[in-house]
Amino acid sequence: MLIRAKAPLRLSFAGGGTDIRTFFEQEGGCVLNATINRFAWGSLRPRQDKQIQIESVDFGFSLNLDTESEIVYDGKLDLVKAVIRNLGGQDSTGFDLFLHSDAPPGSGLGSSSTLMVSLVGLLKEFKSLPLTDYEISNLAYSIEREQLGIKGGMQDQYAATFGGFNFIEFFQDRVIVNPLRVRQDVINELEHNLLLCYTGTTRASDHIIDDQIRRYHRLEDDTLSGLRHQKQLAVEMKNTLLRGRLNEFGALLHAAWEYKKKMSPRISNARIDEMYDAAQREGALGGKITGAGGGGYMVFYCQFDRKHRVAELLSKMGGLPTGYAFEPYGLQTWKVDES
């Protein structure tokens, strides 16, 4: 019997940065995001020899563990080891894990956190654990951010678990996921006009987030303004989506990018600025980096008759425009009878 899992990656439109605990415990945070048809995939096959074999396609790395030996964090697939430890994977007869994501780490699409959600889903099914979507999201966050100390926010785990268009609110003691009933014609128009483009480079977000947190603690005006406006823009963009006012959505996407850059000077760089300015000259109404910054994917809202020209120009600059569709479902698990 095989257990499979998949969880969708996400596009973040506004509010990123306000989902970092340092900020939302003081002022509350909110984000607007939507999942797309790019996934983190996982497979688990039980075995009977007390061995755990892990293969990660993205890291090009395989690892063998013994269920009767202590799992040690040593920098080799520690995210996977942590999920196994937290969900009792060692208390079993062993299993094979195969992991793969449709986007590399550092893509800005939340791939690492989404993989965590897929892993939790696999072990949940394997151990028959009665976890709710909120519990899965929180556990994935706790393992990645608190136990392993990997810097980042909280939106990715909830987006991957719940799926669809969501307005997510973060408070000191709770998270509230508000699913948005965006009309299908609005979703179709977004898919038609939004352009997703890989910049050609990934990034490690830790130093960007550290810099943002330091600036917040120092009460720097630009950082405070950027974060507080992100919250406001997330609310305004949510309203434009629900009302189908997409040209306003595009303009607000531009505003979100301008305020995002205020949070830390490391969020953008010369290449990103050059690509963004070129896209605007060719007809993009707005756009932004989809993650912490420094590289990965950018998303642009274009007039329908200009999108192809923006894509052509970005391709000439070394970018990689790519197709996508919005994905309404979050984490999914299922079983396969190999016989």
N, C-alpha and C positions, 0 to 999 in steps of 0.2 A: 504494500500500500504506500503510495506517494502522497505527501501533503504539499500543496502548492500555495503560494501567496503572491499577490501583487498589490502595490500601492502607488498612487499617481503622484508625479511631480507637480509643482505649482508655479504659477505666475503671481508675483506680488505686485499690486498696483499702487498701494499707498499704505503708510503706517509702519513700514519696516523700521526697526530700531526702537520703537515704543514697546515691542514685545520682549525686550531685554529686562530681566528682573530688576536691575539697578534702577531703571526708569519707572516701570509700571508699579513697583511697590510704593513709590512716592507719589506718582501723578496719575496712575492708570494708563493703560495703552489700548490701542485698537488697530486692526489691520483689515484691509480689503484684499482678498486673493481669490484665485480660481485654479482648479486643477486641470491639467491637460493630459492628452493621451501619450504621455511618456511615463514609464513606470520603473520602479525598483522591483525586481523579481526574486523569488526564492523558492527552492524545493528542498524538502526533507524526506529522506528515505530511512526508516528504522533499520537497525541492524542488531545482531545478537552477541557481539564479541566484546562489548564494553569499550568500543573505540568510537571516537567522534572525528570524522574527517570533514574538513572545511575547504571549499574551493571558491575563491573570489575572482571572477573574471576581470573586474575593474582594476584590481590591484595586481593581477597576474601572480597570485600567491595562493599556495595550498598549505594546509596545516593539519597535523594529526594530534589528537588529544586522547588521553586515557580517562575514562569516567571515574576511575579509582584514585586518580592523582589530583592534586590541587591545581586549579587553573591560575596561572600567573600572568599578570599584565606586564608585557615586555615590549610593547610597541608593535607587535605582530597580530593584526586583526583583533585588537583589544575590544572594539565595539561589539564584535560577534561574541567574544568570550564573556563580556559583561552581560549580554542578554541570556546566554546559556546559564550563567551563575544565578541571575536574578529569577529566572523562571524554572529552576530545578532541572535543567537539562542533564546535569551529571547524575541525577537520580533516575537513571534509565539504563537500558541495555545497549545504548549507543545509537548513532545515526550518522548519515551523510548529509551535509549541507552544501547546496550549490547556489551562489548568489551572483546577480548581475543587475546593472542599472543601465537605462537608456541614455543617461547623461553622466559625464565623469564628475568626480569630486571637484568642487570649486567652480561648478557650472553656474551657480546662482539660482538654480531651480530647486534647491532643497534636497539634493540627491542623497547626502549622507543621512539626514534625519529620516527621509522616506525609506531608506534601506533599514533603518532601525525599526520603523513601524512594521515593515514586512517581516523582519526577524521575530518581533514580538508576536505577530500574527501566527507565524509558523509554530513557535514554541507553545503558544496558547492552545492551538489545536492539538499538538502532539501530547501535551500534558492535560488536556481537557479542563482548562482553567476558565471560570465564568467571568471574564473581564468585559466591562462595558467599553464603548468607544472612548469615553472620557478617561477611563482607567488606562487603556492602551496608550492614548496620547500622553498622559502624564507620566506613565512608566518609561516610555521611550525618551521623553524629555529628561527625566530624572537620571536615567542611566548615562545619557550622552553629556548633559551639561553639568550635573551635580556630582555624580560618581566619578566620571572620567575627566571632568574639568575642561571639556571642549567648549570654547566660547561660542556664543550665538544666542538667538532668540528662541521663542516658543511657538511661533506660528506654524513652522514646517510640520511638526509632529501632528498638530490638530488638522491642518489642511489635508495631509496624506491619509489620515484615519477617516475623516468625515467625507471628503471629496466634494466637488461642486463649487458653486460660488458661495463664499462665506464672508460675513462681517464678524470678526472675532474680537471679543473684548477681554482684556487682561486686568485683573485686580489682585490685590495683595493675597487674598485667600481663595480665589476661584477664577475659572476661565469660563466664558459663555460663548458658545458657537451659535451664531445666528445664520441659518441657511437662507439664502436669498432666492426668491422666486422671480428670477429674471426671465422675461418672455423669450420664447424660442426665436422669434424674429430678431430680437436684440442680440441674442447669442450668435445667430447666423451672421448678422452684420459685423459683430466684433471679429468673428473668424475671418470674414472677408477683408476687413480693413486693418487688423492688427498684423504687424510683421514681426516675427521672432528671428533674431539674428545672433549667431555665435560670433563673438569678437575675435576669435582665434587664439585666445589665451584663457587659461583658468587662473584662479587666484586662491591663496590661503587667507581666509577672512579674519583669523584670530587677531592679527596686528591691527586691522582696521577697527574691529570692535573694541579692542583694548584702548585704542586712541580715542574712540568716541566716548567710552566710559570715563576715561581720565578727564576729558574736556567737560563732561557733564558734572563730575565731582568738583571741578574747578569753577563751575557755574559760568562757563564761557558763553557769551551772548549768542554767538552764531549757532552753537550746538543746541542751546536751549530753544532758540527760535526754530531751528530745523526740526527738532523732535516734536515740539508743540504744534507746529503747522502740519506735520505729518498726520497727527491725530485728526485735526480739523479737515484736512484734505481727504482722509479715508471716509469720513462721514459724507462730505460733499460728493465724492465719486460714487459712493454707494447710492445716493439719491439720483444721480444722473443715470446710472444703470437701471434702476427700477422704473425710471420715467422714460427710458429710451432716448435720452438726449446725448447722443454719442459725440457730436462735435465738441460739446462742453466737456465730455469725458476726456477727449484728446487734449484739450487745453489744460485741464487739471492734471493730466499725466505729466505735462511739461512743468507745471508748477511743483508737482511732487518731486521731480528731478532737481529742480533748482534748490528746493529746501533740503533735499537729501544731501546734496553736496555741502551744505553748511554744517552738517553734523561732524564731518571730518574731512580734511583736505586730501586724505588718502583714498576716498571713495572713488574719485575720478582720476584720470591721468591724461597725458597729451593725446594718446591714441583714441581713448574713449571720447574725449572732447571733439577731436577731429571727425570721428564717425558721426557723432550726434549733430554737429553743425552742418555736415554735408547732407545728412538725412533731412534736416529742416529746410535747407535750401532747395531740396528736390521735392518737397511737398509734405513732409511729416508734420502733423500738428503738434505732436508731443511724443515723449518717449522717456525711457529710464533704464538703468541697469536693474536686473530682476532680483539680485541678491544683495549681499553686503557691499559689493563694489570691487573695483580693481581689475575686473575681467569677467569672463563668463558670458552670459547671454544678455542682450538688450532687447527691449520690446518697443515698437513704435506704432502709434496710431496715425494712419495715412488716409487721405482722401482716396476713394476707391479707384480713381483713374490715375493716381500717382504712385500707388504702392509698388507696381512693377518697376518703375523708374528708380525709386528709392532702393529696391532690392538689387537692381543692376549696379547702381553706384557703390553700394556697400560691398558687393562681390568684388568689384574692381579694387577696393581698398583692402582686400584680404579677409573680409567678413564672410560668413556662411549663412545666408538666409535659409530658413528651414520651415517646412510645413508642420502643422499641428492642428488639433481640434480640442475643444473643451471636453473634459471627462466628468460626467455627473456622479460617478461612484467613487467611494473611498476605498479603504482596505478591503480586499476580497481574499478569502481562503476557500480551498476546495480539496477534495480527495480524489485520487485516481487509482483505480484497481488495475494493477499492472498485468494481471492474468488475462 
